């Protein structure tokens, strides 16, 4: 779709219609049918919403095609809204309600979502494997490499262990195919984005082909999941203890069958979707977070910070009442480079209060983390990287990389463990240095997540500086 660079406020006729449209909540001028899609920057929608936050305030309305949306850029309003049961729906998009048909965890609502949202202890450890593979690649290719592939494999395997109780070898054909399928699926979901808001777009031949491809991919990956599920069922029948999400799910089904209870949403199809959701939601987000941290920590501007982190890793924390330097740095990275700058939108299941306004059932509720994280009334010099602001343990609660409230990310704890575990393993062993002439803040890519451009890092083995 053509993207109009100019804010429609400048066009007099449209401005007049805008005044007519303003019946309560503020917001930019929209057009019939497409709403605000024509003035939304498709490469960086968070920048359009940030500019509108400055113009219309911390709660404003827009329309994505036929979907009405309220954008929330206020910490307190967001916390209050997302703590309510009425806000735990998903936005009425073709992706969630059409393609996924409300299956799995990410796209489900109401009783199915409540039943499927079982918080398990999801702890995992993969820093050692990352370092082993880095070592292997460094000795084969020399000191300067792109770490993305190694991280994709190791974090993907950490998710495999967590969800399916298995890991794949790097060169396993099934694993390469599954990763490829996920990568292409994410790209297609991205290009098919507009289908979510303009349902008739899905009948265009290009989109028909994409949708068919996505559905085929689903069917094929579910066949592989079924193979793994059968293996897990045999293990459990032989009396082994449950050790992954699939096992816990199968155990719940078994319990219900034994007790003669209704299975409700605990179906095979639901299990496939849950497995895919956990894998999809957990892998890219975690890999991208680690990449942002590596990119920024290895840049010249953060040389001193890296030295201080090395010192803390070697000698321990000086002040136990403060947050560790590494954690403070990861929090500051996720403030300025949130992996999901616009989070994952919710949908209003019933009418509800958002700040000073009453919002109708069916409205999309969009958390604007990009603006929250650089709100000048909360953050001094918001555009400046300064990890020391997070040394105070209470400050962490002012950003929400995993969102907030009843539907908060189910993988927040393992994600944090993996990110800090992998980074501390790498930084204990290596000094990292970004390749020359790369600006770490330049031009992030916005797709499924906000990613850095491809970059390479020089890894140099370091001598530890343990003080007696
Ligand atoms: C840095 C890493 C991660 C980030 C930034 C992240 C971010 C998010 C966000 C913003 C949401 C939306 C929450 C909401 O709708 O209110 C979400 C949901 C979700 N995340 Fe994560 N996530 C990460 C890692 C993980 C991991 C490791 C897993 C799996 C082990 C995971 C599984 C999920 C699932 C299943 C949902 C859907 C929850 C629901 O709809 O009830 N995420 N995540």
Boltz pocket constraint, residues with backbone or C-beta under 6 A from the ligand:
constraints:
  - pocket:
      binder: B
      contacts: [[A, 105], [A, 106], [A, 107], [A, 108], [A, 117], [A, 122], [A, 162], [A, 277], [A, 278], [A, 279], [A, 281], [A, 282], [A, 283], [A, 285], [A, 286], [A, 289], [A, 339], [A, 340], [A, 343], [A, 344], [A, 345], [A, 346], [A, 400], [A, 401], [A, 402], [A, 403], [A, 404], [A, 406], [A, 407], [A, 408], [A, 409], [A, 410], [A, 411], [A, 412], [A, 414], [A, 415]]
      max_distance: 6.0
